[in-house]
Amino acid sequence: MQLKNDITDLVRETKRLLDGSDILGRQAARADIVLKKLEAERINIAVIGQFKRGKSALVNALLGQELLPVGIIPVTSAVTEIHHGDPNVAIRFYNGLVQPVRIEDLPDYISEEKNPDNRLDVSSVRIHSPSPFLAQGLTLVDTPGVGSFHKHNTEAAYAFVRESDAVIFMLSVDTPINEIEIEFLRNTRAFAGKFFFVVNKIDLVSPEDLAAFVAYCNDLLEKLMETGNITLFPVSAKIGTGIEELRDMLLRECRTGLLRILCESSRLKLYNIIVEALAQIELYWKVLVMPPLVLDRTVGRMERELDAFRERVSTTVSELGADQDVIVPGLSERLEAELNVFKLDLTSAVTDTFGMDYHYEIEELEQDEAVQATADLPLARHLGEQFARDASGILDDLGATLNRVLLYRNTSTPEVVTHIYALNRLVRQLRRTRNTLRHMEES
């Protein structure tokens, strides 16, 4: 498919450009995700919508398995990805740890009742299931509902919208479309290559009321989506009505249109990545043109932040205390996770100080269920020394990078001119690609 080749080339070239910049790491990482999806020819279908629309129940019905917890209160508090494969469940935390759990223990991590306000810092859940529905290159994603009292659920849902290739947008007959859903739908349009609209809980109303509700929603959605080609699928996830028809339609669409959906989703995402990169460069320019006294104060503030982080490293190592010359099972993983938290906190410090984004890759730390022989584990002292070296290296690299990109106290005119010329050239190249993507939409 020529379109796929063209978009893949654009993504690859954009990633190359972004990789060459010290200030566009997050955008480069997003481009890498898009590129890997294109190469694997896999898409995710995210089930999104307001809270208590029956999203988790619909996912269970489509899979033909009771995998996800459902309940009367808002249940899903973390994005849950369901892939095809041998059955297993892994919880991913913001600090990089990945913990395998039993399926029956899943509510302990993703339900609002067991994990209120996501106190466990779960970033997402990855489930593998042998369901035939997933066997054709699909990943099904259950997302937290938007609009509830639990603000973090809405934030998690909005964050994942960027990763959606296709969307099942959930409505419910017990509540008309409201402003929260309309705003969420508008945001999602910038990223997803295909929309499917589902009306749930049809067992609660008469056929006449259902027909009136569907007609109302259809008219409103046609205006919102700016198309006359909207199809709504009435279902009852609770009793199974309409599920087989919806499942067959989704599989048929993915058999015949997977590449089309993937290409449109990738085009939209790359366009957004470039817009975000140009905005980041604009913020960077504002820092570069700060008056010298203001820049001195700002850099001084960042240096004090780095000193505080160095003190934090010393505190972490000294807290090993009496355990320095003994073996502490699990200490290696704990310190690696602490290093990831360290990176996340550094990112926040740079953003707070300069108003710019700074990106670190957070390495996933798989927790092995097998018990390692104690004799094979290193002493706590050695682990502490390694942690101190790694953390100090991160701080030194960040300080050097900031001085370099901010041209701080750089008196070499040729270096400054070369740097600014390269940045202007990058902006021109990104704008050219952005315009190419815009023309693809128009054609």
N, C-alpha and C positions, 0 to 999 in steps of 0.2 A: 504494500500500500504506500503510494508515493507521499501522501500527506503525513503518514507516520514518520517516514524517513526525513521529510523536511523539518518537522517539529523536533525530532530527535537531534538533528544537526544544530538547530537553534538552541536547544537546551544545553547541548554539549559545549557549544561555543560560549554561551552565556556563563556557564559554570567555570570555564577556563578564565574568562575575564574576572569573575568574582573571586576566584581562588587567588588571583594576583594582587588582591587588595587586603590590607591589614584591617580595614574597617567594615568589610562586607562578609564576614564569616558566617553569620546566620543565614544570609541570603544564599550563599554558596551551598550551605548544608541543605536548604530547602530545594535548590536546583538539583542536588545529587539525589534526593528522594524521588523527584519527578523523573529523572533519567533512569533510575533503577526500575521504576514502575513500567516505563515505556519498553525497556529491554526485556522485562519479564512478561509483559503483556497480561498484567493482572490489574483488576480494579477493585476498589472497595465500594460497597453500597451502604451508606450511613442512614440509619433510621433516626430522624430528627423531628422535633416538635415541642410543643409546650408540655409541661409536666402533667402526669396522669392522663395521657392520651392512649396508653396501652402499648407503648413501644416495645417493652421487654416481652410482653405477652405475644405480640406479633412476631418477634424474632423467634421465640420458642415454637410458634405455630409453623412458620416457614421452614424451620429446621426439622420439625417433627420430633423434637426433644424438649424436655423441661430442663433446660440448662440454666436459665437466668431466673433469679428470684423476682416474684411479683407480689404486690401487696396494696393495701388501702392507702398507705402513706407513700410519699415519694421515695422510691427504692434506689434507683440507679444514681450513684454519686460519682462514678468514674467511667470514662470511655472503655467499652469492652469490645475487643476485636475477636471475631470468631473465624478461624482459618480451617481449611480442610486438612485432615491428618489424623493420626492416632490420638485417642482421647488424652488430654492433659490440660492443666490450668496453671498459669503462672501470673503472679502479681508483680507489677513493675512499680517501683517507688521513685520519687523524684531524686533521691540520692544515688540512683543507678542500680540499686539492689534488685535482683529478680528472684522471687521466692516461689517455688512450686507448692501448690496446695491441693487439697482434695476438693472436688466440685461441691460437696455438701458444705464446705467451709467458706464458699465464695461470699455469702451474705455478710460474713464478718468483716469483709474488706470494702464492699461496694454498696452496702445498704446504709441509708441515713440513720436507721435505728441502731445498727451495730457500730458504725463508724461515723458518728455525727460530725458534720462540717469537715469531713475528711481529715480527722486528726492524725491518721496513720500516714498521711502524705502519699497516698496511692496516686500514681500518675496515670496508669491504665492497667487493663487486664487483657491477657492474651489467652484465648481458649482454642484448642484444636478439637475438631469434631469430624467423624467420618460421614457426616450428613451428605447425601448425594447432591443436595442443593449447592454445596460449595465446591463441587468437583470440577467446575468449568472455568476456573480462573477468578472466582469470586471470594471476597472477604466481606462478611456481614458485620456491621458495627452498630452496637447499641450505644446511644449517647444519653447523658443526663438531660432531663427536661428543663426547658428554660421557663423563667417567670415565676418560680416558686420563691418561698421565703429564703431558701438556701442559695445565696448569691454565688457561692463557689461552683454549684452545679451549672448555673447559667454560663459562668466564665469557662468551664471545661467544655461545654457544648459549643460555644462560640470559637474556642481555640481549635477544636477538631474540624470545624467547618472547612478550614483551609485544606485539610487532607482528603476531603470527600471527592470522589470521582462521579458517583451517581448518588441520588438522594431519594429516599422514601419519606415524603413529608406527611406526617400523621395529623389528621383532623379527627374530631369526635362529634357525634350527633348531639351529645349533651351540652355542648358549648359552641356557639357560633365563632367563626374566625374573628380574632381580636387583634388589637394593635401590636401586642407582643409578638404574635405569630407572623403578622405582616412584616414587621421590622426584621425578624429572624430570617424570613424568606428572602427579603431584599438583600441581606448580607450574604446568604448562601449562593445567590445567583452568580456572584463574582467568581465562584470556584468550581461548582459542579457542572459536569458535562451533560447530565440527563436528570430529569425530575419525574418521579412517579408520585401520584397523590392518592392517599388511602383515607377513606372515611371509616372509622372504627365504631364499635358498639352499636351496630345496626339492630341488634336484638332488643334494644331498649325502645324502639319507636315503630310505629305502623308503617306499612309500605307507602302510604300516601304522604306521611310526614317525611319519610326518607327521600322520596322523589323531590319534594319541595326543597329540602336541605341541600341535596346534591345539585339541583339547578341553581340555587343561590350561590353555593361555593364555586360552581363552574364559572358563572358570570364574573365573580370577583377575581378568581385566579387568572382568567383570561386577560383581564385588565392589568393585574399585577405582573404577569409573566410576558405581557405584550405579545400574545399569540392566540390564535383561535383554535389551537390544537391541544386542548386540555382533556385528559381522561381521568375520571375519578373511579376508584375501585372500592365499592362498599364491602366491608367485611365485619365479621365478629371474631376477633382473635380468641375470645373466651369460649365460644361453642364451635368455631371452625368454619362458619359460613363464609364463602367467598375466598377462602385461603388457597384452595387448589387452583382456582382460576388466576389468582394473583401470582402464585408460585410459577405456574406455567408461562404466564406472560413475561415475568422477569427472566426466566431461563431462556425463553425464545429471544428476547431482546439482547441478551448477552451472547447467545450463539451467533446471531446475525449482526449485531452492532457493537460488540465489545471494543473493537479498534476505533470505531467512530466516537464512542463515548470517551475512551482513553485519550484520543487525540484532542478532542474539544476540552476535556478537563485539563490536560497538560498545557494547552494553549492559554487557557484562563489563568492557570497557576503561574506560568512563566511570566505572563503579563503583569500579574500582581507582584511577583518577585522583583521585577525590574522597577516597577513603580516604588516599591519599598526601598530598593537600593538607591534610587535617585533621591528619595527623601532623606535617607541616611547620609548621602553625600552632601546634601543641602545643610543638614545639621552640622556636619564636619566643617563646611565652609564657615559657618557662623563662629565656630570655635577658633578657626585659623585667623579670622579677622578681629578677634578680641583685642582691645587695647592692651599693650604690654603689661601694665600694672594689673589689669583684671586677669590676664592669663597667668601672671606670676602668682596671684592669690589662689587661682583655681588649681594650678599645678601643685602649689604648696598644700592645699587641702587634700589633694589626692596622695601626696607623699605621706601626709599624716595618716591617711587611711591605710596605706601600705605598711607603715610602721605598726599600726594596730593589728594588722593581719600577722605580721612577724611575731608580735607578742602572743597572739593566739596560737601560733605554731609552737612556741616555747612552752606555753601552758599545757597544750595537748600532750607534748612529749614528757613534761615533768610530772603530769598526772599518772604516768605509768609507775612512778615512784618505786615502791618495794618490789613491784613485779618485773623490774627490768631484766633480771637474770633468771626468769622462769619462762616456761612456755604457757601461753594463754590461748587456748583454742578459740577460733573465731576472731582474734584480734586483727589479723591481716585484712579480712573483709571489712571489719569495722573502720579501720584506718583508711582503706580505699574509698569507702563510702563517705568518710569525713572529708577526704580530698575532693570528692565531687561536690559536696556541700560548699566547700571552700571556693571552688570555681564559680558556683552559682552566686555566692555572696559577693565575690569580686565583680561579677557582671553587674550586679545591682549597684555596687559602689561606683563603677565607671559611669553607668547611666545617670545616677543621682548627681555626680560631680560635673560631668560634661554635657549631659543631655543626649549623648550618643549611645548606640547599642554596641556591646562587645560580646563576642560569642566564644564559648568553650564547648567542645564536644563532651558530653557526659557519657562515659564508658559504662556499658551495662555490666553488672557484676553478678554472674550466675552463682546462686547458692547451691553447691553440690549436696545432694541428699546423702551421698556416701560419706562415711566418717573416715577422715584421714588419720593415719597412725600418728599418735602424739609425738613420737620420736622424729617424725619427718617435718615437724613444724619448727620455724625459727624462734629464737629467743625474742622476748618482748623488746629488749634493748635494741636488737638489730632492726626490728620493724619500726621502732621509734626513730632511729637514725635515718632509715630510708624515707619515712614520712617527712622528716625535717628537710632532707635533701630535695625531695619532689616538690614540697610546698615552697621552699625558698627559690627553687628554679622557676616555678610559675610566677612568683612575685618579681623576680629579676627580669624575666622575659616580658612581663606586662609593663614594668617601668621603662624598659628599653624601647618597647614598641610604641608606647605613648609619646616618649620623647621624640622618636623618629617621625611618627605620623603628624605630630603637632608642630614639627619643625622647631622644637623648643630650643632657644638659644643657638640656633643654627646660623652661623655667620657666613656660610659658603653660598654665595649668590648662584653659582651654577647648579648646586644641589637643589636649592629652593625652586629655581626656574624649571629644572627637569621634573621635579615632583609635581608642580602645578600643571605643567604641560601634560604629563601622563594622566593626571586626574581629569583634565578637560577632554582628553582623547577618550578616556573610559566613558565619560558622560555622553559623548557623541555616539559611541558604539552602542551603548545601552539604549539611547533614544532611537537609533536606527532599527534595532531589533524590536523595540516596543511598537514602532510604526508598522513594521512588517507583520507583527501579530495582529494589529488592528485591521490591516488590509485583508488578512486571512478571514477574519470574521465577516467583513463586508462582502467578500467574494463567496 
